[in-house]
Every structure is written in structure tokens, then in C-alpha cells.
Amino acid sequence: MTNDFSPLWISIKTALLSTLITFFIGIAVSYFMANYRGKLKG
């Protein structure tokens, strides 16, 4: 009996891609928040 690992690879690729996208969006947002000089900053 052969196993089909296609769903597993799709899940791994999707998880890796979403992790990388979230990581880089988080870096960009944190950079913006660190350098933000607005009315709300004390």
C-alpha cells in the first residue's frame, strides 16, 4: 500500500508561506510603531 503525501506537503507549504508572510508583516508593523511620532504617543 502506497501512501499519498500530497495533502501533507500542501499543508506544510501553506503553513510555511503563511508564517513567512505574517513574520514580514509583523516586522514592518513593529518598525512603523517604533518610529511613530503621532498625537497619541506620550
DAQUICOR-V52179 format. One record per backbone hydrogen bond with DSSP energy under -0.5 kcal/mol. NH is the residue of the N-H (numbers start at 1). CO is the residue of the C=O. If there is no record, write none. Layout:
BEGIN
NH_CO + NH_CO
END
This chain:
BEGIN
5_3 + 9_5 + 10_6 + 11_7 + 12_8 + 13_9 + 14_10 + 15_11 + 16_12 + 17_13 + 18_14 + 19_15 + 20_16 + 21_17 + 22_18 + 23_19 + 24_20 + 25_21 + 26_22 + 27_23 + 28_24 + 29_25 + 30_26 + 31_27 + 32_28 + 33_29 + 34_30 + 35_31 + 36_33 + 41_38
END
